Amino acid sequence: MPRYRPHVAARPSWRCRVCGIAWPCSAARLALLGEYRENRTGLLVYLAALREEADADLGRQVTPDRLTDRFFTWARARAR
């Protein structure tokens, strides 16, 4: 039986340790949405801190706008 491995960022590259794509990958996004299901504000605060760390690690490799898009667009509250 396969063991679950969490999709976390490998630093300083900010690629997923499991699937190798830019973090947060879709599996990480789903896990974070589940973990913060009742606390969207907490999720956005957590992502803001990680986005700043990623910006420091990646420097000029990724523009600030692309990092912001990568970390936040999927986590916004959905209209009801």
QUIJO-V803096 format. One record per backbone hydrogen bond with DSSP energy under -1.0 kcal/mol. CO is the residue of the C=O (numbers start at 0). NH is the residue of the N-H. If there is no record, write none. Layout:
<<CO & NH> <CO & NH>>
This chain:
<<5 & 7> <7 & 16> <9 & 13> <13 & 22> <14 & 9> <15 & 19> <20 & 15> <24 & 28> <25 & 29> <26 & 30> <27 & 31> <28 & 32> <29 & 33> <30 & 34> <31 & 35> <33 & 36> <35 & 38> <38 & 42> <39 & 43> <40 & 44> <41 & 45> <42 & 46> <43 & 47> <44 & 48> <45 & 49> <46 & 50> <47 & 51> <48 & 52> <49 & 53> <50 & 54> <51 & 55> <52 & 56> <53 & 57> <54 & 58> <57 & 60> <62 & 66> <63 & 67> <64 & 68> <65 & 69> <66 & 70> <67 & 71> <68 & 72> <71 & 74>>
